[in-house]
Amino acid sequence: MTQDIDVDIDELKEFIDTLQYFQDVMSDRFQAVEYDWNRCDESWEGESKKRFTSDFEEVYDRTKRTLTAGEDALEWLKKYYQILEDFERF
């Protein structure tokens, strides 16, 4: 008993490409923010820095986890796409 796969392989590929682009842009911008923060961190002192640092570190950690989750999702989606592509050949 065979069943059709209910996935548009072209739409899936487009989504993977879009997600990859998003990941690339966000990773590049994240590295730029990280670099600028490290430079600012060396010269900024006082209570305002302490308050900002706490909030910034929380956002930093969440962003890093989000980017990692995106990479994991991309890896899975690419494998799934390859399986579908192989299946379509038969």
N, C-alpha and C positions, 0 to 999 in steps of 0.2 A: 504494500500500500504506500503510494507516494503522495507527498503533499508539496504544494508550492510554498516557497519561502515568501512570507509577506513583508518583504523589504525591497525598496527600490534601490538597487545597487549604485546607480548614478547619484542619487540624492545622498546616500551614505558616504560615497567618495567625496562629494562636495562638502558635506559636513565635516569630514575628517580634515580636508584641506583648510577649511575655515578655522577649525579648532587649532590646527597646527600653526596657522598664521597668528591667531590670537595669542597662543602660547609663546611664540617667538617674540612678538611685539612686547607682551607683558614682561617676559624675562629680560629683554633688553632694557626696558624702562625701569624695571625693578633694580637691575644692576646699577643704573645711573643714579637712582635715588639712594641706593646703598652707598655708593661712592661719595655723593654729595653730603650725605648724613655723616659719614666718617670724617670728612673734612670739617664740617660744621661742629661736630662733637668735640674736636680738638680745641676749638677756640671759644665755644659758648660755655658760660659758667652761670651759676646762680640758681635761685629757686624756680624760675620759669623754665630753665632747662630740665630740671628734675621732673616737673609736671609734664612737660611735653614728651620727655624721654619715655615715661611710663606708657603714655598713650601710643606713641610711635612704635615702641617695641611690641605692643599688642597687635597693632595693624601689620607690622612687619611679619610677625609669626603667623598670623592668619593668611596673609598674602603668600608666604612661603608654602604653607600647607595647601593652599588652593592651587598653586602652580604645580606642586608635586602630585596632587590628585588629578590635575589636568594631564600631566605626563602619563600617569597610570592609565587614565581613560583612553588616551591616544594609543597607547601600546595595545590595549585590549581591542579597541575599534579597528586598528590596522590588522590584527590577527583575524578578527571576525570578518572583515572585508575580504581578506585573502581566502578564507574558507568559502565564503559565498562565491567569489570569483571562480575558485576551483570547482565548486558544485555546479555552477552555471555551464561549465565546459562539458559536463556529462549529459 
